[in-house]
């Protein structure tokens, strides 16, 4: 489909200065001179993105089942982390897709709801899973302040035009001491290695991904938007249907988890996806 683009300033610090980092086809990622954030510029306009995401998720049937199996290890690990931190309560999953994580948490006794912009995914959550789903984006829904015990979001923040507004809204709707669990890719280190060996790739998945976060940048963004204590970890790894991708995911995921454990939970292997648990600052 045709995607209309627009130039943008840095979504984190609003600086207009940046240098090219990587190119995929006609799309270019740049690094902000001021805060070092890596983002797509120019990027799709909001209307183009909304249309694009109506066809982004896999179709129902074998593709949907493969996606569910791919994400299951990450969802299960996240569920355990949440229950270790918060027990049970109210949970909102943003960018919930077909609702498989919502179903996991409902089965564990949580009161759940989701936010999604894909109409086919919303239909599946509502009609097949019989769960509560709200049309996104999150910032336009108007949930009450201090409403949820937990907000989760898996592989969503890298798709957002304004990640800072998203984090601010997550903080606003969380109860005092509430937990935000974010799962995000960290792709640039791998891109740098592959470029050194002159290996062509499209790991950024442009123009779907609008930015690439590192743990350091995520930490800074969370602190700016009202979150206090943060725990960074690997958080498991996905199991893609494709054998080569699955092998790479298992290999690098296992190595990253081992190194994280051996380092006393301090070393986060660059290039692999990561999870962060962030708690709202205003405890009561």
C-alpha positions, -999 to 999 in steps of 0.1 A, spaced: 0 0 0 11 36 -6 24 52 26 26 90 29 56 102 48 65 133 69 96 147 84 98 148 122 119 159 151 132 135 177 102 119 195 120 120 228 137 154 231 122 171 200 156 181 186 157 186 149 193 174 144 201 138 136 225 117 115 217 87 93 223 53 110 209 26 88 189 24 55 163 -2 45 151 4 10 139 40 9 135 42 47 161 57 69 168 55 106 186 84 122 203 90 156 194 122 175 224 144 181 210 155 215 197 124 232 211 96 209 176 81 203 173 62 170 141 68 150 127 67 115 128 100 96 109 108 75 81 85 89 46 76 79 18 100 87 -8 90 113 -35 82 88 -12 60 67 -1 41 99 -37 34 109 -44 19 75 -12 0 75 -19 -17 108 -53 -29 96 -33 -55 76 -2 -59 98 -13 -87 120 -14 -123 107 -46 -137 93 -67 -162 113 -59 -199 108 -24 -214 107 -7 -180 107 -25 -170 138 -17 -203 156 20 -199 146 20 -163 161 4 -176 193 30 -203 197 58 -178 189 47 -154 217 37 -180 243 71 -183 261 73 -145 265 37 -142 276 42 -170 302 73 -154 316 56 -120 318 26 -136 336 49 -151 362 68 -118 367 36 -99 372 22 -123 397 55 -122 416 52 -84 418 15 -77 422 -4 -109 429 -38 -103 413 -59 -73 403 -68 -53 372 -47 -54 341 -47 -35 308 -28 -48 278 -21 -22 251 -16 -34 216 -32 -67 226 -34 -81 191 -56 -112 192 -58 -112 230 -37 -143 239 -19 -126 268 -53 -113 281 -66 -149 280 -35 -161 299 -40 -135 326 -78 -140 329 -71 -177 334 -48 -167 363 -76 -148 380 -70 -113 368 -97 -88 356 -84 -79 321 -91 -55 293 -72 -47 261 -65 -18 237 -60 -24 200 -63 -5 166 -67 -35 143 -104 -41 137 -99 -78 128 -80 -83 161 -106 -65 181 -133 -86 166 -114 -118 176 -109 -107 212 -146 -96 216 -163 -124 196 -141 -154 201 -123 -149 234 -153 -129 249 -129 -104 265 -132 -66 269 -114 -46 241 -112 -9 235 -104 7 202 -70 26 204 -49 45 206 -46 45 244 -43 83 248 -77 89 232 -97 64 254 -98 84 286 -95 58 313 -99 71 349 -68 81 367 -52 56 391 -74 28 377 -52 -2 368 -29 -24 389 -8 -34 359 -4 -21 323 14 -43 298 26 -37 262 45 -62 241 64 -50 210 43 -18 208 64 12 219 86 9 188 55 14 166 43 46 182 45 81 168 47 97 203 62 71 228 65 98 255 28 106 255 21 68 256 43 64 287 27 94 304 -8 80 299 3 46 312 16 63 343 -16 83 347 -40 54 346 -19 32 369 -27 31 406 0 44 430 27 17 430 13 2 398 34 -18 374 41 -12 338 56 -41 319 72 -33 285 86 -57 260 107 -41 231 132 -51 205 168 -38 206 179 -41 170 206 -15 163 235 -35 177 227 -64 154 224 -41 124 258 -26 132 274 -61 132 257 -72 100 267 -39 83 303 -46 92 301 -79 74 281 -63 46 251 -86 51 218 -71 38 188 -74 61 155 -58 70 156 -64 108 141 -30 116 110 -40 98 106 -5 83 83 13 81 64 -7 108 90 2 135 93 39 140 122 37 165 147 15 183 150 16 221 180 6 242 177 -1 280 194 33 287 169 52 266 140 33 280 151 40 315 155 78 308 120 79 292 104 61 321 120 84 346 108 115 327 72 102 326 67 95 363 81 60 369 105 53 397 120 19 404 128 -1 372 140 -37 367 155 -45 333 158 -81 322 158 -104 292 124 -118 299 125 -149 277 126 -153 239 101 -159 211 98 -192 191 92 -182 154 77 -208 130 106 -204 106 134 -229 115 163 -205 110 147 -177 129 136 -201 157 172 -214 160 187 -179 161 161 -169 187 167 -199 210 205 -196 206 208 -159 214 180 -159 239 196 -187 259 230 -171 258 216 -137 268 197 -153 297 228 -172 309 250 -140 307 223 -121 326 222 -147 353 260 -150 356 264 -113 358 242 -110 388 213 -98 367 232 -68 354 244 -76 319 218 -72 291 232 -86 258 229 -59 231 207 -68 202 182 -91 218 146 -82 229 142 -70 265 116 -66 292 114 -38 317 93 -36 348 86 0 359 67 10 390 48 43 393 67 67 415 39 80 438 36 51 462 8 52 488 
